[in-house]
Amino acid sequence: MTKAAVINMTKVFAKECAQFGIRCNALLPGLTDTKFASALVGNEAILKTALQQIPLKRVAAPSEMAGAVLYLASEASSYTTGVALNVDGGFLS
């Protein structure tokens, strides 16, 4: 539900802010080995179940989000707005 809200807000903000030269995009990370996700990653049963749903069959490292963030923050994405970029190992595929 939270990701749906982020996606919809991103699209609305992108339309409203474009006239001011402001781009609005969102990063939608999958299961990433962070302190926040440690309850999931640290529990063998939960992790096993989660990995069955991820085509790449592994948890992401935080550094794997950096490339997507760099793209969205750079001039390479100057014509990109209203995008929710999934970086989730194929989970939503």
MDAnalysis code that builds the backbone (N, CA, C; Angstrom):
import MDAnalysis as mda
import numpy as np

u = mda.Universe.empty(279, n_residues=93, atom_resindex=np.repeat(np.arange(93), 3), trajectory=True)
u.add_TopologyAttr("name", ["N", "CA", "C"] * 93)
u.add_TopologyAttr("resid", np.arange(1, 94))
u.add_TopologyAttr("resname", ["MET", "THR", "LYS", "ALA", "ALA", "VAL", "ILE", "ASN", "MET", "THR", "LYS", "VAL", "PHE", "ALA", "LYS", "GLU", "CYS", "ALA", "GLN", "PHE", "GLY", "ILE", "ARG", "CYS", "ASN", "ALA", "LEU", "LEU", "PRO", "GLY", "LEU", "THR", "ASP", "THR", "LYS", "PHE", "ALA", "SER", "ALA", "LEU", "VAL", "GLY", "ASN", "GLU", "ALA", "ILE", "LEU", "LYS", "THR", "ALA", "LEU", "GLN", "GLN", "ILE", "PRO", "LEU", "LYS", "ARG", "VAL", "ALA", "ALA", "PRO", "SER", "GLU", "MET", "ALA", "GLY", "ALA", "VAL", "LEU", "TYR", "LEU", "ALA", "SER", "GLU", "ALA", "SER", "SER", "TYR", "THR", "THR", "GLY", "VAL", "ALA", "LEU", "ASN", "VAL", "ASP", "GLY", "GLY", "PHE", "LEU", "SER"])
u.atoms.positions = np.array([
    [0.822, -1.172, 0.000],
    [0.000, 0.000, 0.000],
    [0.882, 1.256, 0.000],
    [1.964, 1.211, 0.745],
    [2.845, 2.373, 0.826],
    [3.489, 2.668, -0.522],
    [3.954, 1.601, -1.213],
    [4.578, 1.826, -2.523],
    [3.571, 2.382, -3.518],
    [2.322, 1.943, -3.448],
    [1.287, 2.480, -4.335],
    [1.107, 3.975, -4.093],
    [1.142, 4.384, -2.842],
    [1.026, 5.807, -2.516],
    [2.214, 6.589, -3.066],
    [3.415, 6.038, -2.918],
    [4.616, 6.708, -3.433],
    [4.534, 6.841, -4.952],
    [4.100, 5.783, -5.624],
    [3.985, 5.818, -7.086],
    [2.997, 6.901, -7.524],
    [1.831, 6.925, -6.901],
    [0.813, 7.912, -7.272],
    [1.248, 9.330, -6.952],
    [1.870, 9.539, -5.792],
    [2.373, 10.870, -5.451],
    [3.450, 11.312, -6.435],
    [4.307, 10.393, -6.830],
    [5.374, 10.713, -7.777],
    [4.788, 11.191, -9.097],
    [3.776, 10.510, -9.583],
    [3.150, 10.891, -10.858],
    [2.470, 12.261, -10.765],
    [1.762, 12.491, -9.665],
    [1.072, 13.774, -9.487],
    [2.078, 14.905, -9.350],
    [3.092, 14.716, -8.506],
    [4.112, 15.753, -8.331],
    [4.854, 16.020, -9.628],
    [5.113, 14.976, -10.409],
    [5.819, 15.159, -11.686],
    [5.024, 16.076, -12.607],
    [3.732, 15.861, -12.675],
    [2.889, 16.710, -13.534],
    [2.800, 18.137, -13.007],
    [2.663, 18.286, -11.712],
    [2.510, 19.615, -11.132],
    [3.800, 20.426, -11.135],
    [4.943, 19.759, -11.004],
    [6.214, 20.466, -10.867],
    [6.975, 20.637, -12.183],
    [6.553, 19.947, -13.232],
    [7.273, 20.006, -14.516],
    [7.364, 21.429, -15.049],
    [6.317, 22.202, -14.871],
    [6.314, 23.582, -15.381],
    [7.391, 24.453, -14.732],
    [7.886, 24.026, -13.590],
    [8.942, 24.751, -12.888],
    [10.324, 24.149, -13.129],
    [10.398, 23.187, -14.028],
    [11.665, 22.533, -14.324],
    [12.095, 21.525, -13.267],
    [11.146, 21.091, -12.466],
    [11.441, 20.130, -11.400],
    [10.966, 18.755, -11.832],
    [11.868, 17.789, -11.781],
    [11.532, 16.406, -12.088],
    [11.266, 15.667, -10.786],
    [10.346, 14.735, -10.819],
    [10.019, 13.947, -9.631],
    [9.969, 12.473, -10.013],
    [10.843, 11.700, -9.420],
    [10.925, 10.270, -9.669],
    [11.060, 9.554, -8.336],
    [10.824, 8.236, -8.349],
    [10.911, 7.454, -7.116],
    [11.737, 6.199, -7.346],
    [12.450, 5.804, -6.330],
    [13.176, 4.534, -6.331],
    [12.370, 3.558, -5.480],
    [12.077, 2.382, -6.043],
    [11.332, 1.355, -5.326],
    [12.254, 0.158, -5.109],
    [12.975, 0.165, -4.002],
    [13.922, -0.931, -3.758],
    [13.217, -2.197, -3.315],
    [13.797, -3.311, -3.683],
    [13.324, -4.592, -3.180],
    [13.996, -4.884, -1.849],
    [13.990, -6.157, -1.469],
    [14.590, -6.563, -0.198],
    [16.084, -6.258, -0.220],
    [16.501, -5.376, 0.661],
    [17.883, -4.902, 0.700],
    [18.431, -5.131, 2.102],
    [19.669, -5.554, 2.174],
    [20.312, -5.881, 3.453],
    [20.686, -4.602, 4.198],
    [19.698, -4.062, 4.910],
    [19.891, -2.846, 5.695],
    [19.477, -3.118, 7.141],
    [19.783, -2.185, 8.006],
    [19.373, -2.316, 9.407],
    [17.845, -2.406, 9.496],
    [17.164, -1.643, 8.667],
    [15.703, -1.622, 8.665],
    [15.126, -3.000, 8.316],
    [15.765, -3.709, 7.389],
    [15.275, -5.019, 6.937],
    [15.903, -6.184, 7.689],
    [16.670, -5.907, 8.724],
    [17.396, -6.979, 9.424],
    [16.475, -8.034, 10.025],
    [15.261, -7.662, 10.407],
    [14.325, -8.643, 10.946],
    [13.934, -9.668, 9.891],
    [13.879, -9.251, 8.640],
    [13.555, -10.168, 7.543],
    [14.775, -10.964, 7.103],
    [15.861, -10.253, 6.882],
    [17.088, -10.883, 6.378],
    [17.697, -11.809, 7.432],
    [17.543, -11.481, 8.690],
    [18.134, -12.267, 9.768],
    [17.332, -13.489, 10.179],
    [16.108, -13.600, 9.698],
    [15.250, -14.732, 10.036],
    [15.306, -15.732, 8.885],
    [15.903, -16.892, 9.127],
    [16.131, -17.890, 8.074],
    [14.839, -18.308, 7.363],
    [13.774, -18.536, 8.096],
    [12.512, -18.974, 7.495],
    [11.906, -17.887, 6.608],
    [11.893, -16.655, 7.114],
    [11.349, -15.536, 6.334],
    [12.210, -15.291, 5.106],
    [13.525, -15.323, 5.275],
    [14.428, -15.082, 4.153],
    [14.243, -16.144, 3.068],
    [14.126, -17.384, 3.457],
    [13.940, -18.469, 2.487],
    [12.670, -18.249, 1.669],
    [11.591, -17.887, 2.336],
    [10.322, -17.621, 1.657],
    [10.452, -16.423, 0.716],
    [11.106, -15.369, 1.178],
    [11.272, -14.160, 0.362],
    [12.108, -14.445, -0.880],
    [13.181, -15.189, -0.730],
    [14.069, -15.472, -1.859],
    [13.393, -16.309, -2.934],
    [12.393, -17.083, -2.561],
    [11.641, -17.859, -3.556],
    [10.853, -16.952, -4.486],
    [10.562, -15.736, -4.036],
    [9.789, -14.782, -4.832],
    [10.652, -13.837, -5.663],
    [11.949, -13.846, -5.432],
    [12.874, -12.944, -6.122],
    [13.612, -13.727, -7.201],
    [13.407, -13.417, -8.474],
    [14.056, -14.171, -9.537],
    [15.585, -14.243, -9.436],
    [16.235, -13.207, -8.930],
    [17.697, -13.251, -8.794],
    [18.139, -14.066, -7.586],
    [17.194, -14.476, -6.751],
    [17.433, -15.384, -5.620],
    [18.440, -14.866, -4.602],
    [18.441, -13.556, -4.376],
    [19.331, -12.995, -3.371],
    [18.807, -11.650, -2.899],
    [19.346, -11.224, -1.798],
    [19.034, -9.918, -1.223],
    [19.992, -8.906, -1.837],
    [19.516, -7.695, -2.048],
    [20.368, -6.635, -2.605],
    [21.277, -6.049, -1.531],
    [22.420, -5.579, -1.969],
    [23.300, -4.781, -1.113],
    [22.881, -3.316, -1.271],
    [22.990, -2.519, -0.226],
    [22.623, -1.107, -0.351],
    [23.333, -0.412, -1.522],
    [24.553, -0.795, -1.787],
    [25.301, -0.158, -2.883],
    [24.657, -0.403, -4.245],
    [23.830, -1.440, -4.348],
    [23.173, -1.719, -5.623],
    [22.050, -0.736, -5.931],
    [21.658, 0.056, -4.982],
    [20.659, 1.103, -5.213],
    [21.328, 2.371, -5.752],
    [22.626, 2.491, -5.526],
    [23.348, 3.722, -5.859],
    [23.291, 4.063, -7.344],
    [23.439, 3.081, -8.216],
    [23.425, 3.357, -9.656],
    [22.107, 3.949, -10.111],
    [21.011, 3.408, -9.594],
    [19.698, 3.927, -9.955],
    [19.506, 5.349, -9.430],
    [19.952, 5.577, -8.202],
    [19.844, 6.919, -7.621],
    [20.705, 7.907, -8.409],
    [21.914, 7.497, -8.764],
    [22.792, 8.379, -9.544],
    [22.169, 8.734, -10.884],
    [21.556, 7.746, -11.532],
    [20.889, 8.026, -12.808],
    [19.779, 9.058, -12.610],
    [18.911, 8.820, -11.646],
    [17.777, 9.725, -11.443],
    [18.211, 11.124, -11.025],
    [19.343, 11.237, -10.349],
    [19.834, 12.543, -9.902],
    [20.706, 13.242, -10.940],
    [21.070, 12.536, -11.988],
    [22.000, 13.098, -12.967],
    [21.288, 13.707, -14.172],
    [22.053, 14.393, -14.986],
    [21.530, 14.964, -16.226],
    [21.177, 13.883, -17.243],
    [21.674, 12.670, -17.043],
    [21.321, 11.565, -17.949],
    [19.819, 11.292, -17.908],
    [19.159, 11.683, -16.832],
    [17.718, 11.480, -16.711],
    [16.948, 12.793, -16.900],
    [17.517, 13.724, -17.644],
    [16.908, 15.054, -17.777],
    [15.521, 15.044, -18.412],
    [15.177, 13.983, -19.118],
    [13.848, 13.880, -19.733],
    [13.020, 12.791, -19.050],
    [13.378, 12.468, -17.822],
    [12.694, 11.432, -17.052],
    [11.984, 12.080, -15.874],
    [10.674, 11.951, -15.856],
    [9.900, 12.438, -14.721],
    [8.638, 11.592, -14.577],
    [8.211, 11.414, -13.347],
    [7.033, 10.612, -13.086],
    [7.289, 9.114, -13.085],
    [8.554, 8.732, -12.972],
    [8.938, 7.325, -13.047],
    [9.139, 6.744, -11.651],
    [8.635, 5.526, -11.472],
    [8.898, 4.748, -10.262],
    [9.800, 3.600, -10.698],
    [11.076, 3.698, -10.377],
    [12.065, 2.744, -10.852],
    [12.203, 1.589, -9.859],
    [11.838, 0.399, -10.314],
    [11.960, -0.809, -9.488],
    [13.380, -1.333, -9.545],
    [13.985, -1.503, -8.390],
    [15.302, -2.128, -8.262],
    [15.095, -3.237, -7.241],
    [14.563, -4.357, -7.735],
    [14.051, -5.380, -6.831],
    [14.419, -6.810, -7.205],
    [15.431, -6.991, -8.022],
    [15.855, -8.335, -8.383],
    [14.845, -9.082, -9.220],
    [13.898, -8.377, -9.801],
    [12.876, -8.982, -10.644],
    [11.596, -9.352, -9.924],
    [11.472, -8.987, -8.663],
    [10.312, -9.354, -7.847],
    [8.983, -8.967, -8.501],
    [8.897, -7.760, -9.040],
    [7.649, -7.296, -9.628],
    [7.492, -7.650, -11.111],
    [8.427, -8.400, -11.635],
    [8.368, -8.793, -13.052],
    [7.225, -9.745, -13.311],
])
